[in-house]
Amino acid sequence: MNEKEFFQFAKNKIFLFQSGYNVQGKKDGPINGWWRVFLIGGEPENYLTVIFNVDHTLTYPAKLGFLPGERKWQFDEKNQQINLFDESGTTLLSAYSLPADFNAGHFILNKVNDPTKRYLAFTTFDIFKKKQNAPTFASQRVVFLCDGQSVMTEQEINQYTVEHCCEINTITNNKVSVWALLNQVWDLITQDEKLKDLCVFLEGRPDLDKSAFSKKLVIKTTNKHQQYIAGPRSDVIIVLSQLLTLHYRERLAEGAELHAPVELLSQVITN
């Protein structure tokens, strides 16, 4: 990997920092065997995050009471690692390995010679202005929101993605039908073979239990406040394909009543 290739991976992503202990020196909440950094600052709750910028600076988007010493980055092609420097760009403060996949669904940068410290990569999000037509997902586990009522605050998304080790893609749009949004989801997941575990919310805000990211397909339609399809990518593609096919048949049939996605899911289940 060279510097250009690394930045292609790092751009449009936000990285969550995790270490063996939090800043108070106490262990805080295991996530798949790791301990997250949990900060108490000007805001009630914050996670230490960083963005790699094209000008080789580092940006810390969370409202912290301090800034870490690492302010600039360089890619070391010889040693195949990412070096983080102080503000002057002359003092090397830490170094991280190349992006590596791990089984909880994210790509990570491990600190060289200290694997208890690492960065997890998330796709950046803007819940109010998301215009990215073809996002590059850093995670293999993604939640899609297809309902205008599902919009979450940035703090809610931060906490949710950490607790469930996933990404949230907010493709909500009150002016576009849920069917159009489902078409967007189908396009995204069929084109990105890296994705493994998916959850597609047809209605309602995410409030997943562990079964949603199990290794089997879960279709939930009984709760009027929460309707979703979840499971391995291959299964979700099959269900969405069947659902969209039923919708197209209704549109082509003269005088046929058009049903909402949740209403047609029952036919998919019985078939």
BAPA-65215 format. One record per residue (C-alpha): residue in three letters; x, z, y. Coordinates in steps of 0.02 Angstrom, whole numbers. Layout:
# residues N
R res     c1     c3     c2
R ALA      X      Z      Y
...
//
This chain:
# residues 271
R res     c1     c3     c2
R MET      0      0      0
R ASN     58    -37    176
R GLU      2     35    343
R LYS   -127   -101    374
R GLU   -206    -73    204
R PHE   -211    115    231
R PHE   -297     97    398
R GLN   -424    -23    323
R PHE   -467    120    207
R ALA   -461    257    339
R LYS   -554    173    483
R ASN   -739    210    506
R LYS   -720    368    403
R ILE   -715    551    440
R PHE   -607    668    335
R LEU   -658    844    289
R PHE   -513    965    267
R GLN   -513   1087    121
R SER   -385   1218     73
R GLY   -361   1367    -43
R TYR   -416   1492     89
R ASN   -510   1493    253
R VAL   -432   1542    418
R GLN   -475   1725    392
R GLY   -375   1724    230
R LYS   -529   1746    123
R LYS   -594   1631    -12
R ASP   -754   1543     42
R GLY   -876   1448    -68
R PRO   -805   1343   -211
R ILE   -845   1157   -213
R ASN   -800   1083   -382
R GLY   -661   1211   -399
R TRP   -595   1193   -220
R TRP   -616   1308    -72
R ARG   -681   1238     90
R VAL   -615   1282    262
R PHE   -755   1370    354
R LEU   -728   1405    539
R ILE   -817   1522    658
R GLY   -793   1457    834
R GLY   -894   1408    986
R GLU  -1025   1334    870
R PRO  -1105   1446    738
R GLU  -1033   1345    593
R ASN   -900   1211    588
R TYR   -796   1118    462
R LEU   -622   1057    506
R THR   -631    867    512
R VAL   -515    730    572
R ILE   -526    544    615
R PHE   -378    425    599
R ASN   -375    313    754
R VAL   -301    139    771
R ASP   -177    201    904
R HIS   -103    323    776
R THR   -183    476    856
R LEU   -292    602    764
R THR   -461    655    831
R TYR   -547    817    782
R PRO   -735    790    811
R ALA   -795    967    769
R LYS   -808   1090    914
R LEU   -666   1207    869
R GLY   -589   1347    969
R PHE   -418   1268    939
R LEU   -337   1105    888
R PRO   -222   1091    737
R GLY    -41   1047    773
R GLU    -57    878    687
R ARG    -97    752    825
R LYS    -23    586    765
R TRP     -9    491    602
R GLN    110    363    529
R PHE    110    276    361
R ASP    273    296    264
R GLU    281    137    160
R LYS    443    186     72
R ASN    376    352      7
R GLN    195    292     -1
R GLN    123    438     97
R ILE     33    476    260
R ASN    140    579    380
R LEU     60    688    514
R PHE    162    730    670
R ASP    147    844    821
R GLU     86    780    990
R SER    259    712   1034
R GLY    260    608    875
R THR    435    670    830
R THR    408    826    724
R LEU    337    798    549
R LEU    211    938    513
R SER    133    882    349
R ALA    120    735    229
R TYR    -21    674    117
R SER    -29    564    -37
R LEU   -116    395    -50
R PRO   -306    397    -65
R ALA   -352    446   -243
R ASP   -519    450   -331
R PHE   -582    609   -414
R ASN   -733    641   -522
R ALA   -845    727   -395
R GLY   -871    562   -306
R HIS   -749    560   -160
R PHE   -580    491   -114
R ILE   -451    621    -68
R LEU   -283    636     18
R ASN   -184    777    -65
R LYS    -52    869     34
R VAL    121    828    -35
R ASN    193    977   -131
R ASP     37   1081    -97
R PRO   -115   1017   -194
R THR   -223   1164   -135
R LYS   -240   1072     31
R ARG   -324    903     46
R TYR   -438    789    147
R LEU   -598    715     76
R ALA   -656    549    148
R PHE   -832    522    212
R THR   -904    368    296
R THR   -935    407    478
R PHE  -1114    415    533
R ASP  -1214    410    693
R ILE  -1392    460    653
R PHE  -1459    393    817
R LYS  -1365    228    835
R LYS  -1315    172    661
R LYS  -1291    -17    676
R GLN  -1164    -46    539
R ASN  -1242   -180    429
R ALA  -1121   -164    284
R PRO  -1042      9    281
R THR   -890     42    174
R PHE   -928    198     75
R ALA   -786    321     47
R SER   -888    418    -80
R GLN   -955    359   -247
R ARG  -1108    471   -223
R VAL  -1227    414    -86
R VAL  -1400    467    -25
R PHE  -1503    332     63
R LEU  -1641    382    184
R CYS  -1779    251    199
R ASP  -1908    347    299
R GLY  -1917    371    487
R GLN  -1966    552    459
R SER  -1808    587    361
R VAL  -1687    591    509
R MET  -1575    744    502
R THR  -1469    824    636
R GLU  -1281    798    630
R GLN  -1256    980    581
R GLU  -1382    963    438
R ILE  -1293    807    375
R ASN  -1123    894    384
R GLN  -1184   1042    283
R TYR  -1282    936    158
R THR  -1139    816    122
R VAL  -1019    960     91
R GLU  -1138   1058    -22
R HIS  -1184    906   -127
R CYS  -1017    816   -112
R CYS  -1103    656    -60
R GLU  -1128    538     87
R ILE  -1290    507    180
R ASN  -1333    332    241
R THR  -1468    343    373
R ILE  -1547    171    374
R THR  -1708    242    446
R ASN  -1800    131    569
R ASN  -1977    164    625
R LYS  -2002    -18    676
R VAL  -1956    -88    505
R SER  -2058    -68    346
R VAL  -1995     39    203
R TRP  -1993   -121     98
R ALA  -1868   -200    218
R LEU  -1760    -44    209
R LEU  -1767    -46     19
R ASN  -1706   -225     23
R GLN  -1557   -167    126
R VAL  -1521    -29      0
R TRP  -1531   -152   -145
R ASP  -1409   -270    -57
R LEU  -1286   -129    -23
R ILE  -1283    -53   -196
R THR  -1278   -217   -291
R GLN  -1128   -275   -189
R ASP  -1026   -114   -201
R GLU   -971    -86   -381
R LYS   -876     72   -333
R LEU  -1037    170   -311
R LYS  -1084    280   -459
R ASP  -1219    408   -419
R LEU  -1359    365   -299
R CYS  -1517    439   -227
R VAL  -1643    334   -130
R PHE  -1772    432    -29
R LEU  -1934    336     -3
R GLU  -2015    479     93
R GLY  -1965    650    152
R ARG  -1807    744    196
R PRO  -1670    772     67
R ASP  -1685    936    -27
R LEU  -1604    893   -191
R ASP  -1582   1003   -342
R LYS  -1443    976   -469
R SER  -1549    856   -572
R ALA  -1544    725   -434
R PHE  -1361    687   -470
R SER  -1368    708   -658
R LYS  -1313    569   -774
R LYS  -1491    516   -808
R LEU  -1623    431   -703
R VAL  -1740    544   -603
R ILE  -1897    476   -518
R LYS  -1991    604   -413
R THR  -2164    555   -348
R THR  -2266    713   -372
R ASN  -2216    804   -213
R LYS  -2301    722    -63
R HIS  -2162    786     51
R GLN  -2022    712    -53
R GLN  -2015    548   -151
R TYR  -1851    485   -220
R ILE  -1761    386   -354
R ALA  -1595    456   -414
R GLY  -1469    425   -550
R PRO  -1325    312   -602
R ARG  -1304    153   -499
R SER  -1354     37   -643
R ASP  -1518    130   -672
R VAL  -1561    136   -487
R ILE  -1530    -52   -472
R ILE  -1650    -85   -617
R VAL  -1788     24   -542
R LEU  -1769    -52   -368
R SER  -1769   -227   -442
R GLN  -1932   -193   -534
R LEU  -2008   -111   -381
R LEU  -1963   -256   -266
R THR  -2025   -383   -395
R LEU  -2196   -298   -400
R HIS  -2202   -301   -210
R TYR  -2159   -487   -203
R ARG  -2296   -525   -330
R GLU  -2423   -434   -222
R ARG  -2369   -532    -68
R LEU  -2386   -697   -161
R ALA  -2556   -658   -234
R GLU  -2693   -717   -115
R GLY  -2801   -574    -55
R ALA  -2704   -443   -152
R GLU  -2692   -267    -83
R LEU  -2516   -219    -30
R HIS  -2459    -50    -92
R ALA  -2325     69    -28
R PRO  -2166     89   -134
R VAL  -2219    261   -195
R GLU  -2385    191   -255
R LEU  -2300     53   -356
R LEU  -2174    173   -434
R SER  -2307    229   -558
R GLN  -2314     51   -626
R VAL  -2125     47   -643
R ILE  -2128    211   -739
R THR  -2263    152   -860
R ASN  -2175    -15   -888
//
